[in-house]
Amino acid sequence: QVQLVESGGGLVQSGEFLRLFCAASRSGFSFETMGWYRQAPGKEREMVAVAYRYGSRNYTDSMKGRFTMSRDNVKNMVYLEMNNLKFEDTAVYFCYAEELSHTTYWGQGAQVTVSS
């Protein structure tokens, strides 16, 4: 069973920066995609960013330019840097990893709260 453990969440003020970390218990090279979703109170889970095995990345339009995702397959780590945070970015952020077979693993979530 693959374990994904997020860290780095917390409470920040609007306009500030926060970095999330996700550590995988298996080699990053074994996953076709790794990325981040988030879920705000009362809303459905939405994609934040995804990184493919060998480098390409996609972001949800509303987060382009403010969020940067990176992936280190050697260290089995995924990162999410969030700049100029807004109140509406408040959510639980989930790390995920998907195999080529489409088997998907999820972390437990990291709370990000942005005060206005």
Secondary structure, 3 states (H helix, E strand, C coil): CCCEEEECCEEEECCCCEEEEEEECCCHHHCCEEEEEEECCCCCCEEEEEEECCCCEEECHHHCCCEEEEEECCCCEEEEEECCCCHHHCEEEEEEEECCCCCEEECCCEEEEEEC
